[in-house]
């Protein structure tokens, strides 16, 4: 039966199955730049065989989906290299500083060395040069369990029991077997771009990023962020929630009430610690600045921080940065030619600084209120602050010193908030914190803004671009990092998110995103949210917050 395929700017008719890889001419200089393809919007490996009419869009690492597959394939190759060089040494991958993947050496007596770096790097280069085929194998769960037992993959055995499907897609490469919860490239020769570096006690791998046009970004160390990730992982290991399987087991053995309260108590302790730091320096602290990426829980956090400070006799007030937008006509245009409300230049910085300075100096000040229906500011409330009444500001630019140039640094207390955790499906497959925030936003936008999941997915790349431009560069200069991750949240959000994602059809350009998120969620045990406290950051996304009308 004949079928027509539209690809690479041309159309061709075939009479028998043809693989995506074979569609690319051998003399195409970009042949191994293509990582995967969308076939009628559905993400496929290059080994996939077509037998029907379709449109094919080949993807590179400059595309988000291509980057994800490249990164998973690189992890496979690195795991293979470690297995070849150090067969008994177990490693764990995690997402880390400077958009890197970190490699943790699970033997407490082994630390990374320059000699080890050279040896592993040489082995990776050897594997890439050999261009070994990555062969996909379909085995039953029972067969997979036998393989995992023989190879000592206890981490993969633990999560296998939560797998809803009856089969597993393993990948074999020159005798090495692994499962990456992702599509992979056809052969090892595709993963040529990477940088391996020492990052004691382990390593970091840099790889091409789609937001950098498919290039490897410059390395920028972030010790504050790295320390927060380590603290989060150490706590997760102590309480037994550092993997999806252990989270599920905790729900089963401890029960939802105990598990929720253990997680919430960590937030309570962080708030108490933060409150003490501010109280100890309250004679200097006049402006409390709170910033973080989308869906970090900033609004609920600011409310809870206010309550924490009130309990200490400190009476903070909250001021919205959004009230200082310029008029619609004054908003700068972005690269797309549309008005850019994300840029700091969309705010009247001079007016904001004058208001803050007047308040800090004890003067009665009339604050503006931005009326979005008319597109400009109108008169708002009048305020006069007492000696221990700091101002809380919260927003994308709150930590940017350009916003508060008139306020002395010693009078500003900067807080960065974000869900920061290192949770793994198994040792070789970490969960993406970006995907966690995306799930939070999908659920929140659907519940409170009646926004369909596709609309949220469509705008997400622009949100991410704003985060890289305005937020992440400010986190290292903060006084405190508040980790808003709650280990129970994905089991709770599962029932809200899965119907939204399942409603996205295969014809949608956002189907690959939905498929990826569903693939992550399916391993979590469902958990009721009835015991989630009304002041929890989780309530900002699933509803039922006691701060809803504050």
N, C-alpha and C positions, 0 to 999 in steps of 0.2 A: 504494500500500500504506500503510495506516495505521500510525502508531507513536506511542507515548506518551512524553512527556518530563516528568520531575519536576524542578522548579526553583523557586527563590525561594519555597518554602513552598507551592507548588501543583502541580497536575498538569494537563497539556493534551495533547490528541490532534491530530496533524497528518496531512495527506494528501500533502504534498510537502516537499521539503527546506527547512529553516529554519536560518538562521545563529544562532550564539550571541548575537551583537550584537542581532539582531532580537527575541530572546526578552525583552530588557529593555525595559520600557515607556518611551516617549519622555518621559513626565512623571515618571519616577523621578528624584528629585534626586541619587541616587547613580550615575546611569548611567555617567558617566565615571570613577567611583571603581573600577569593576570593570576589572581589568587583563587577566584571562584566566579560564579555567574548567577544572575537572576534569570530564571526561565519562567516567563509569564509571571514575574514578580516573586516567584518562589526561589529561595536560596538553594543552590545546588553545588556539589563538589564538581571539579573539572572532569572527574572520571564518570560522571553521570551520563547515561546514554539517552539520547532523544529519539522519539519514535512518533511524534505528533507535531502538528502545526504550532509554532511558538515564536515568541520574540525573546532573543537572548541578549542580555546586557552583561558584558564581562566587567569584573570589579578588580581593583588594585588596592594596595594598602592606603591609598588616598581616600578610599571609601570606607565608611565606618564598618560595614559588614566584612569587607575584605581584611581590614586591620584585625578584627576579632579572630578570624580564622588564621591569619598569619601568626598572631600571638600565641594561640593554642598550639599551632604546629611547631613554633619555636620552643615552647615548653616541652613538647614531646621529644624534640631533638636533644635538648639539654638534659632531660631525664635519661635519655638513651646514652648520652656521653658519660654521665655520672655512673650509670650502670656498668659501662665498659671499663671505666677507670677505677671505680671503687664499688665493686659488686655488693658489698655488705652495708654500705653507707646509705641510710635513708635520708631523703631530702623532702622539704615541703616548700611549695611555691606560695607567695602571697603578693598582693599589690602594695607598693611602697612609695617612697619619696620620688619626686621628679618623674612621675608617670612611668616608673620602672616596675619590673617584677623582681621580687627578692627571692633568694634561695637560702632557706634555713637548713643548717646541718643538724639533723635530729640526734646525733650522737653528742652528748654533753661534753665529751672529752676531745672532740674534734673541732678545731677552728680553722677558718680559711687562711691560706697562706699564698704568697706569690707563686711558689712552686706548684701548688694545687691549681691556681688560676691558669698558669701556663699550660699545665697538663690537660685541663678540661677544655681550654680554648683550642688547643691543638686537636683534640678529639672531635670537637664540634666542627671545626674546619674540615677534618677528614671525612666526617659523615656527610656534610653538605657537598663536598667535592665528589664523593662517590655517587651521589644522586640516587640513593636507594629508594625503591618504590615503597609507598605506604599503602599496604593492602588492608582493605576493610573486611572484617570477618563478622558474620552474624552467628552468635551462639546463644543457646538457651541460658536462662539465669542459673540453672543447675550446673551447666558446663562452665559458665563464668566463675561460679563459686569454687569449683574444683581447681580451675586455673589459678585463682587468687590464693587459695590455700597452699598450693604447691610452690608458689612464688613468694609466699609470706606477705601478701598484700592485705593485711588486716584492715587497713583503712578503707579499702574498696569493698571488702566483705561486709563491713559495718553498714555502709550505705546501700548495699545491694538489696537488703531486705525491705527497704522503703521504695524500691523501684516499682512503679505501677505496671510497666510493660513486662512481657514474658521473655524478651530477648535483649541481648546486649550487643552493641556494635564495637568490637575491639579492633585495634589497628596493630598489624604486625609489620615490622621493618627489620630485615636482616637478623631475624631471631628474637628481636625485642618486642614485647607485648605491652600495650597500655591502652587506657580508655580516657578520652579527654572531654567528654560531654560537649563535643563541638564537631562541626565539619573540619576536615584537614586538607592540606594541599596534596597533590598526587605523589610528590617525591621530595626527598630532603634537599634537593638542589634549589628549591624555591626560597629557602629561608637564609639568604645570603647576608641580609642586613641585620646586624645586631652589634651590641657592645657589651662585653662582659667585664665587670669591674669588682675589685675587692670592696666589701662594705662590712667590716668585721662586726660580728663573728661569722658572717656568711658572704654572699655575693649579691650583686644587682645585675639584671639584664636590661639594657635599653633596647627598644625596638621602634620601628617606624610608626608614627601616629597619624591618623587621618586628619586631625585638626592642624597638623603641621605640614599638610600637603604630601603625606607619605614619606616624610623625612624623620630621622631620629632627632628629637629636640636636644638642645644643649643641656648638659647635666647641671642641675641646681640642687645642692644639698638643702635639706629642710629639717634641721635637728629637732625643732619643736614638734613638727608633724610626726617625724619618725619616733620620737619619744612617746607621743600619745598613742601611736599604733602599738608600740611595744607594751605599754601599760595596759592597753585594752586586751591584747593577746594574753599577757600574763594573768590578768584577772579571769579571762574566759577559761584558761586552762585550770586555774584553781577551783572554780565553781563547776567545771565540766561542761562548758558550752562553746568549745572552740571548733566544733564540726557540726554539720547538719545532723548527723546520726546521734551525736551526744545531746544536741538540743531536743531532738525527738524523744530520746531516752529520758531526759530530765522531765519532760512533760508527762511521760508515762509513769515514772517512779515517784517524783515529788508532787505531781498534780499541778493544774493550772494556777491555783491560788498561791501556793508557795513559790512557784517559778516566777510568776509576775511580781510578787513582792520582793524577791531577791534582786531582780533586775531594777525595779523601781527604787529600792533602797540605795543602790549605787548612785543613781541620780540625786537622791536626797543628800547623800554624803558629799557629792561634788558641790551641790548648792550650798551646803553648810560651810564647806572649805572656802568656797568663793566669797560667801558672806563674811567670813572671818577676815579674809584678806582685805576686803573693802573697808570693813569696820576698823581694822588696825591702822588704816591710812586715811580715815574719813576726813581729817582736817585738810588733806590735800585733794582728795578725789572730788571733782566737781562734775565730770562728764563721764558716764559709763557708756562705752561704745560697743555695740553688739553687731557682728556681721558673720555671714556664712553663706554657703551656696544654697541653691534652691532646695526647698523641702528638708531643711535641717531642723525645723522646729523652733525657729527664732521667735515667733510671736508668743507661743506658750512659755518658752524659756524666759522671755522678758517679763511676763506676768509672774512667773514663779520666783524669779530673782527679786522682783519688787516685794513680794510677800516675805521672802527670806530677810530682806533688809528691814521691812517694817517690824519684824519680830525682834530686831536688834535696836529698835528705836530710831532707825534711819528712815526718813520719809521721802523716797525718790519720786520724781514725776516723769512721765513718759512723753516724749515729743516725737512726732512722726516726721521723718525726713521728706516724705512725699508731699508735705504741705509747702515745700520750698521749690517745687517745680517752677520753671519759667513758663511764660505764656506759650500757648501752642505754636505761635508764629516764631518764637525765639528758640525752639528746640532744634539742636543741630541735626543735620541729615547723616545717616549712616552710609556704609559702602553700597547698600542696596538702593540708595536714593530716598529711603523713607525716614521719617523722623525717628531718631534714636533716643528712646527714653531710658536706656541703660547707661549711657555715658554720664560721667560726673558733671559734664558741662551742660547737662539738661537742668541742673539745679542752680538756684541763685545763691552761690557760695558766699558772696559778700554779705547778703542780707541774713543768711543763716548764722554766719559768724558774729555779726553785730547783735542779733537776738541772744545768742548763747552768752556772749560777753556781758551784755547788759544784765542777764539773769544771774550769772555768776557773781557780778559786782553788787548784787542785792537791789537792783533797780526794778521797778514795776514795768513790765513789758507786755505789749499786745502782740500776741503771736498770730500768724496768718493761718488760714484754713484754705486748702486748695479745693476749689469747687470744680470737679471734673465735668459737670454738666455744662458749664459755661467756659471752661478752659483757662481759668485764671484764679489767682488768690483773692480771697475775701477776708474781712476782719474776723479774727477768732477770739479765743479767750485771753483774759489778762492774768498774768502771773507775777508773783514776787516770791523769791525763794528765801528760806531761812538758812541758818548756818550749816545744818546737816541734812540738806535736801538736794542731793545730787540729781542730775538729769540723765535719764536713760534714753539713748537714741539707738535705733535698730534699723538696719537696711544694708543694701549691697555695698554702699560706700562708707559705712560707718567707721571703718578702720583706716580709711585713706586720709592721711594727714592734710591733703589738699582741701578736704572738706572743713577741717577745723584748724586752719592756719593761725587764727588769733588766740587759740587756747594753748597755754603752756603745756608741754608734754607731761610735767609732773601732776597736772590736774586731770589728766585723762587716764582712765582704766579701760584697757582694750580686751575684749572677749571674742574669741573665734569659736563658733559653734558648727559642728558637722558630725554626722554619724561616721565614726571611725572604728573599724573593727577588722579583724583578720579571721574570718570564718571560712572554712573549707568544706567542699563536698567530700574530697579526699585529699591526700597529701599533694597531688599534682594538679588539683583543680580548685583554686580560690574563688570565692564569690566576689562579684564586682560591687563596690560601694556605690558607684554611679548608678548601677541598675537598681540598687535598693532605694536610692532617692527618687529615681524615675517611677518606681512602683508606688512610693508614697504620694507623688504628685498625681499619678493616674487616678488613684483612689480619691484623693482630695478634690481634684478638678471635677471628677464625675459627681461626687456627693454634694459639693458646695457651689459648683459653677455650671452644673449640667453639661459639662464638656465631654464629648465622646473621646474614647481613648486615642483614636487616630488624630484628633486635633492636638492633643497633648504631645503625641509622638512627633507630629509635624514641627512643632515649635521647639522641641527639646534641643536640637543642634544649635539653635540661636541662643538658647538659655546657657548651654555649655560654653559657647564662644564668649559670652559675657562674663562667665565665671573665670575663665582663664585670663581674660583681659583685666578684670577689676578686683577679683576676690583673692585668688590663691597667692598672689604676690604680697598680700598684706598679712597673711597668717603668721609669718615668722616674727613680726614685730609686736605680737600681742602679749598681754600679761597673763592670760589664762586661756586654755583650750578646753571647751566643754564638749565631751563626747556624747552626742545625743542618741547613739545606737542603743536599742533595747533588744537583747537576744530573742525575746519572745515575739517580736513584731511581725516577722514573716509568717509564722504559723497563724497569727491573728489576721493579717492582711490577705492571706491566701483566698479566703472565701469572697472577699470584695474584689480582688484583682483578677482572678481567673475568669469570671464571667465577662468582664470587660475585654480581656485579651482574646478569649475564645470567640467573641463576636466579630473579630477582625477576620475577614475572608481571605482566601488564598490569592484573590485578584487584587488585594490592597498592596500598595507599595510598602506598607508598614507591617506586612505579614511576617517578614524575617525577624523584626524586633519583637513582635508578639510571641513568635515561636521560641525565641531565645529566653524570654522572661518566663514563659510557661514551663520551659525545660528546667528552669531553676526552681520554680515554686512547687513543682509536682513532688519533690522529695520531702517536703515538710509535712508534718502531721498537722491536721486542722486543730485549732484551739479556740474555744469560745472567748469573746471579749467582755463578757458580763462582769468579770472581776478586774478589768483594767480601770484604775482610778480615774475620776473625772478631771483631775489636774495633771494627768500624764501627758507627756509630749505626743504620745500615740493618738490621743483624742483629737489633736489638731487635724489628723488625716482621716480617721474613721468616724468622727462625730462624737457627740456626747460630752464635749468639754465644758467645764464650769466657767471657762473664760470666754465662751462664745459671744456673749453680749458686752464684754468689758472693752 
